[in-house]
């Protein structure tokens, strides 16, 4: 089963609206708190149900301690994100997003020394980290979005009056090739923020999207306009067609196998679906091993580059494959050792398999100095004890 998200930007896009829409899909905010607390134990998150037009939306209310309620520079923002380095995918995407905003801001002002100004508050880190944590939990195959509105009028920022689509936002749109449409709605209001736009860096547009909507969420902006819904919608779309993926293969007979775990780690950090190796026998009886990587088409270039630079191979094979992925859900279970994410294998809303997340169990096993199997068994036991 192929799962996609489609975001509709009928009233613009911002980090808090994107995050609100994902939480409205059913993300447990305790999962987000756990990640945020690696930055500061006092950070929390509240949500409110609000109306924007006729849409019932989730409004996000970050709870930020006074020590973080001030303006920071780019290096400060990145230091906060360093605190979640153990969550590889969330960390990588968050750093890349900050880098993208910083680069676009620097290009607009023709200076590498430009400060973040409006983007320098902790809310920027909050929105970015939580957004990517939500995507990490949902395990979505593809992300799509509509065009974004290019509104009329002006807004006032720290540098003075600018177009309501600020120069840095326009630069992000240009770099990411985000489609636009003109609108007369909400003049003199920033409908599209730099943070919201930069979070679209891993998205497709709406080409090739098809399937069945199984859930919809709405995220609210802070302002409530009389004649416009200041919100974003997201639709969870499932497609029972086979999932088209790629397998990248290469045979290696002149490199120590000690390098393989490091290569695997780098490949998985890039977002590969899976990676494995097999012992093989090559021509003239030479013992060797084959590295295989399962990934989406968009990841092929980066993964091939890792194999080229980190192994002794002189070439790779790229093969088209169809994968039939079964329905899955993620739940959070509390145990006496700590919280553990549990992957659930589903069949027509019936749970047919329970699989505690390995990394969560491994970390708790190290903290408590007990066997990994004990943590796994406790997670399954506590999940089975939950009321249904």
C-alpha positions as CSV (number, residue, x, y, z in Angstrom):
1,X,0.0,0.0,0.0
2,X,1.4,3.4,-1.1
3,X,0.7,6.3,1.3
4,X,0.9,9.9,0.3
5,X,0.1,13.3,1.8
6,X,-1.4,16.1,-0.2
7,X,-1.3,19.7,1.2
8,X,-3.7,22.3,-0.2
9,X,-2.4,25.9,0.2
10,X,-5.7,27.7,-0.5
11,X,-4.8,30.4,2.1
12,X,-1.0,30.3,2.1
13,X,1.5,28.2,4.0
14,X,3.4,28.6,7.3
15,X,5.2,26.3,9.7
16,X,2.5,26.3,12.4
17,X,-0.2,25.7,9.8
18,X,1.7,22.7,8.4
19,X,2.3,21.3,11.8
20,X,-1.3,21.8,12.9
21,X,-2.6,19.9,9.9
22,X,-0.4,16.9,10.7
23,X,-1.4,16.8,14.3
24,X,-5.0,17.0,13.2
25,X,-4.4,13.8,11.3
26,X,-3.8,12.1,14.7
27,X,-0.2,12.5,15.7
28,X,0.3,12.0,19.4
29,X,1.8,15.3,20.7
30,X,3.6,13.3,23.5
31,X,5.9,12.0,20.7
32,X,6.7,15.6,19.7
33,X,7.3,16.6,23.4
34,X,9.8,13.7,23.8
35,X,11.9,15.1,20.9
36,X,11.6,18.7,21.9
37,X,12.6,17.9,25.5
38,X,16.0,16.8,24.2
39,X,16.5,20.6,23.4
40,X,15.0,21.8,26.7
41,X,13.0,20.0,29.3
42,X,10.6,23.0,29.7
43,X,9.5,23.1,26.1
44,X,5.9,21.8,25.6
45,X,3.1,22.0,23.1
46,X,-0.6,22.7,23.4
47,X,-3.3,22.5,20.7
48,X,-6.7,24.1,20.4
49,X,-9.6,23.3,18.2
50,X,-10.6,26.5,16.3
51,X,-12.7,27.6,13.3
52,X,-11.1,29.2,10.3
53,X,-13.9,30.0,8.0
54,X,-16.0,26.8,8.2
55,X,-13.0,24.6,8.7
56,X,-12.4,23.0,12.1
57,X,-8.7,23.3,12.6
58,X,-5.9,22.5,15.0
59,X,-4.1,25.7,16.3
60,X,-0.6,25.0,17.7
61,X,0.5,26.8,20.8
62,X,4.2,26.3,21.5
63,X,5.2,26.6,25.2
64,X,8.7,28.1,25.3
65,X,10.7,28.8,28.5
66,X,11.8,32.4,29.1
67,X,15.4,31.5,28.4
68,X,14.4,30.7,24.8
69,X,12.1,33.7,24.3
70,X,14.5,35.9,22.5
71,X,16.2,36.3,19.1
72,X,19.0,34.0,18.1
73,X,21.6,33.9,15.2
74,X,21.9,31.1,12.7
75,X,24.5,29.2,14.6
76,X,22.3,29.2,17.7
77,X,19.4,27.8,15.8
78,X,21.6,25.0,14.5
79,X,23.0,24.2,18.0
80,X,19.4,23.6,19.2
81,X,18.9,21.1,16.4
82,X,22.2,19.4,17.3
83,X,20.4,18.2,20.4
84,X,18.3,15.8,18.4
85,X,21.3,14.4,16.4
86,X,20.3,10.9,17.5
87,X,17.1,11.1,15.4
88,X,19.0,11.0,12.1
89,X,16.3,11.7,9.6
90,X,14.6,14.5,11.6
91,X,18.1,16.0,12.4
92,X,19.2,15.9,8.7
93,X,16.1,17.5,7.3
94,X,16.0,20.1,10.0
95,X,19.6,21.2,9.5
96,X,19.1,21.3,5.7
97,X,16.0,23.4,6.1
98,X,17.8,26.0,8.3
99,X,20.7,26.0,5.8
100,X,18.2,26.6,2.9
101,X,16.6,29.6,4.7
102,X,20.0,31.0,5.6
103,X,21.3,30.7,2.1
104,X,18.2,32.3,0.6
105,X,18.4,35.1,3.1
106,X,22.1,35.7,2.4
107,X,21.5,35.8,-1.4
108,X,18.7,38.4,-1.0
109,X,20.9,40.7,1.1
110,X,24.2,39.9,-0.8
111,X,25.9,39.1,2.5
112,X,26.8,35.9,4.4
113,X,26.6,37.9,7.7
114,X,22.9,38.7,7.6
115,X,21.0,37.8,10.8
116,X,17.8,35.8,10.8
117,X,15.7,38.7,12.3
118,X,12.1,37.6,12.3
119,X,13.2,34.0,11.7
120,X,15.6,34.1,14.7
121,X,13.1,33.2,17.4
122,X,12.8,29.6,18.7
123,X,9.5,29.1,17.1
124,X,11.4,28.6,13.8
125,X,13.2,25.6,15.3
126,X,10.0,24.4,17.0
127,X,8.0,24.3,13.7
128,X,10.8,22.7,11.7
129,X,11.7,19.9,14.2
130,X,8.1,19.0,15.0
131,X,7.1,19.0,11.3
132,X,9.9,16.5,10.4
133,X,9.2,14.4,13.5
134,X,5.6,14.1,12.4
135,X,6.7,12.9,8.9
136,X,9.1,10.5,10.5
137,X,6.3,9.0,12.6
138,X,3.8,8.7,9.7
139,X,6.3,6.9,7.4
140,X,4.7,8.5,4.3
141,X,6.0,7.3,0.9
142,X,5.4,10.6,-1.1
143,X,4.6,14.2,-0.3
144,X,2.6,16.5,-2.6
145,X,1.3,20.0,-2.5
146,X,-0.7,22.6,-4.5
147,X,0.6,25.9,-5.7
148,X,1.1,28.7,-3.2
149,X,-0.6,32.1,-3.4
150,X,1.3,35.1,-4.7
151,X,-0.6,38.0,-3.0
152,X,-0.7,41.7,-3.6
153,X,0.3,44.5,-1.2
154,X,3.2,45.1,1.2
155,X,4.3,44.1,4.7
156,X,6.7,45.7,7.1
157,X,9.8,43.7,8.2
158,X,13.0,44.6,10.1
159,X,14.6,45.7,6.8
160,X,11.6,48.0,5.8
161,X,8.6,47.6,3.6
162,X,8.6,44.7,1.1
163,X,6.2,42.8,-1.0
164,X,3.7,40.7,1.0
165,X,5.6,37.7,-0.6
166,X,8.9,38.7,1.1
167,X,12.2,38.5,-1.0
168,X,13.5,35.6,1.0
169,X,10.2,33.7,0.4
170,X,10.4,34.5,-3.3
171,X,13.9,33.2,-3.4
172,X,12.9,29.9,-1.7
173,X,10.0,29.5,-4.2
174,X,12.5,30.0,-7.1
175,X,15.0,27.5,-5.7
176,X,12.5,24.8,-5.0
177,X,10.5,25.5,-8.2
178,X,7.3,25.8,-6.2
179,X,4.3,26.6,-8.5
180,X,2.4,29.8,-7.7
181,X,-1.0,31.4,-8.4
182,X,-2.0,35.0,-8.0
183,X,-4.6,36.1,-5.5
184,X,-6.2,39.3,-4.2
185,X,-7.0,37.7,-0.9
186,X,-5.5,39.2,2.3
187,X,-3.5,42.0,0.8
188,X,-0.8,43.4,3.1
189,X,-0.5,40.1,4.9
190,X,2.3,37.5,4.6
191,X,0.3,34.5,3.4
192,X,3.5,32.4,2.7
193,X,6.3,32.4,5.3
194,X,9.9,31.5,4.7
195,X,9.7,28.6,7.2
196,X,6.5,27.2,5.7
197,X,8.0,27.4,2.1
198,X,11.3,25.9,3.1
199,X,9.6,22.8,4.6
200,X,8.5,21.9,1.1
201,X,12.0,21.0,0.0
202,X,11.3,17.2,-0.2
203,X,7.9,17.5,-1.8
204,X,6.7,16.7,-5.3
205,X,4.1,18.9,-6.8
206,X,0.8,17.4,-7.7
207,X,1.9,15.4,-10.8
208,X,0.9,11.7,-10.8
209,X,-1.1,11.9,-7.6
210,X,-4.0,9.4,-7.4
211,X,-5.7,7.2,-4.8
212,X,-8.3,7.3,-2.1
213,X,-8.5,9.9,0.7
214,X,-8.6,8.1,4.1
215,X,-8.1,11.0,6.4
216,X,-8.0,14.8,6.4
217,X,-6.4,17.3,8.8
218,X,-6.6,21.1,9.0
219,X,-4.0,23.4,10.5
220,X,-4.8,27.0,11.5
221,X,-2.8,30.2,11.3
222,X,-3.0,32.6,14.3
223,X,-5.0,35.3,12.5
224,X,-8.7,34.8,11.9
225,X,-9.9,36.8,8.8
226,X,-13.5,37.6,8.2
227,X,-13.5,36.8,4.5
228,X,-10.8,34.2,4.2
229,X,-9.9,30.9,5.9
230,X,-6.3,31.2,7.2
231,X,-5.6,27.5,7.2
232,X,-4.0,24.6,5.4
233,X,-5.5,21.2,4.7
234,X,-3.7,17.9,4.3
235,X,-5.2,14.7,2.9
236,X,-3.8,11.2,3.6
237,X,-4.1,9.3,0.3
238,X,-3.7,5.6,0.0
239,X,-3.1,3.7,-3.2
240,X,-3.3,-0.1,-3.3
241,X,-1.3,-0.3,-6.5
242,X,2.2,-1.7,-6.2
243,X,4.8,0.7,-5.0
244,X,7.4,1.4,-7.7
245,X,10.9,1.5,-6.2
246,X,14.5,0.9,-7.3
247,X,17.2,-1.6,-6.3
248,X,20.8,-0.4,-6.6
249,X,23.3,-3.3,-6.6
250,X,27.1,-3.6,-6.7
251,X,29.5,-6.5,-6.3
252,X,32.7,-5.9,-4.3
253,X,35.7,-8.2,-4.0
254,X,38.5,-5.8,-3.0
255,X,37.3,-4.0,0.1
256,X,37.2,-5.0,3.8
257,X,33.7,-5.9,5.0
258,X,34.5,-3.8,8.1
259,X,33.5,-0.7,6.1
260,X,30.0,-2.1,5.3
261,X,28.2,-1.0,8.5
262,X,29.4,2.6,8.0
263,X,28.3,2.6,4.4
264,X,24.9,1.2,5.4
265,X,24.5,3.9,8.0
266,X,25.1,6.7,5.5
267,X,22.7,5.1,3.0
268,X,19.9,4.8,5.5
269,X,20.5,8.4,6.7
270,X,19.7,9.4,3.1
271,X,16.3,7.8,3.4
272,X,16.7,4.4,1.7
273,X,13.9,2.0,2.4
274,X,16.4,-0.9,3.1
275,X,20.0,-2.0,2.6
276,X,21.6,-5.4,2.8
277,X,24.6,-7.5,1.7
278,X,25.1,-11.1,0.5
279,X,28.1,-13.2,0.2
280,X,28.7,-14.2,-3.4
281,X,31.2,-16.1,-5.6
282,X,32.4,-14.1,-8.6
283,X,34.2,-15.2,-11.8
284,X,37.5,-17.2,-11.3
285,X,36.2,-18.2,-7.9
286,X,36.8,-14.9,-6.2
287,X,34.8,-14.5,-2.9
288,X,32.9,-11.2,-2.7
289,X,29.8,-9.5,-1.4
290,X,26.9,-7.8,-3.0
291,X,25.5,-4.6,-1.6
292,X,21.8,-4.0,-2.4
293,X,19.8,-0.9,-1.7
294,X,16.0,-0.5,-1.9
295,X,15.0,3.2,-2.4
296,X,12.7,5.6,-4.2
297,X,13.7,7.0,-7.6
298,X,14.5,10.4,-6.0
299,X,17.1,8.9,-3.8
300,X,19.1,7.0,-6.5
301,X,21.5,9.8,-7.3
302,X,22.6,10.5,-3.7
303,X,22.9,6.8,-2.9
304,X,24.9,6.0,-6.0
305,X,27.3,8.8,-5.0
306,X,27.8,7.2,-1.5
307,X,28.6,3.9,-3.1
308,X,31.0,5.6,-5.5
309,X,32.9,7.5,-2.8
310,X,32.7,5.1,0.2
311,X,33.4,1.8,-1.5
312,X,35.8,0.4,-4.1
313,X,33.2,-0.3,-6.7
314,X,33.6,0.9,-10.3
315,X,29.8,0.8,-11.1
316,X,26.3,-0.1,-10.0
317,X,23.2,-1.6,-11.4
318,X,19.8,0.1,-11.0
319,X,16.8,-2.2,-11.3
320,X,13.0,-1.3,-11.3
321,X,11.0,-3.3,-8.8
322,X,7.4,-3.3,-7.5
323,X,6.9,-3.5,-3.7
324,X,3.6,-4.4,-2.1
325,X,3.7,-2.7,1.3
326,X,1.2,-3.8,3.9
327,X,-0.8,-1.3,6.0
328,X,0.9,-0.1,9.2
329,X,0.4,2.3,12.0
330,X,2.6,3.7,14.8
331,X,1.6,3.9,18.4
332,X,3.4,5.0,21.5
333,X,3.4,2.7,24.6
334,X,4.6,3.7,28.1
335,X,6.6,1.1,30.0
336,X,8.4,1.1,33.3
337,X,11.6,1.5,31.3
338,X,10.4,4.5,29.2
339,X,8.3,5.3,26.2
340,X,8.6,3.0,23.1
341,X,7.2,3.5,19.6
342,X,5.4,0.3,18.4
343,X,4.9,-0.5,14.7
344,X,1.5,-2.2,14.1
345,X,0.9,-4.5,11.1
346,X,-2.8,-4.0,10.0
347,X,-5.3,-6.0,8.0
348,X,-8.7,-4.2,7.6
349,X,-8.3,-2.3,10.9
350,X,-7.3,-5.5,12.7
351,X,-3.8,-5.7,14.3
352,X,-2.0,-8.8,13.1
353,X,1.5,-7.9,14.2
354,X,3.2,-5.9,16.9
355,X,6.8,-4.8,16.5
356,X,8.5,-2.4,19.0
357,X,10.9,0.1,17.3
358,X,14.5,-1.3,17.6
359,X,16.2,2.0,18.2
360,X,13.9,2.9,21.1
361,X,14.4,-0.5,22.7
362,X,18.2,-0.5,22.2
363,X,18.5,3.0,23.8
364,X,16.5,1.9,26.9
365,X,18.4,-1.4,27.2
366,X,21.6,0.6,27.4
367,X,20.2,3.1,29.9
368,X,18.9,0.4,32.2
369,X,21.7,-2.1,31.4
370,X,19.3,-5.0,30.8
371,X,18.9,-7.4,27.9
372,X,17.3,-6.0,24.7
373,X,14.8,-8.8,24.7
374,X,13.4,-7.7,28.1
375,X,12.6,-4.3,26.6
376,X,11.0,-5.8,23.5
377,X,8.9,-8.2,25.6
378,X,7.8,-5.4,28.0
379,X,6.7,-3.2,25.1
380,X,4.6,-5.9,23.6
381,X,3.1,-6.8,27.0
382,X,2.2,-3.2,27.8
383,X,0.7,-2.7,24.4
384,X,-1.5,-5.8,24.8
385,X,-2.7,-4.5,28.1
386,X,-4.0,-1.2,26.6
387,X,-7.8,-0.9,26.4
388,X,-9.2,-1.4,22.9
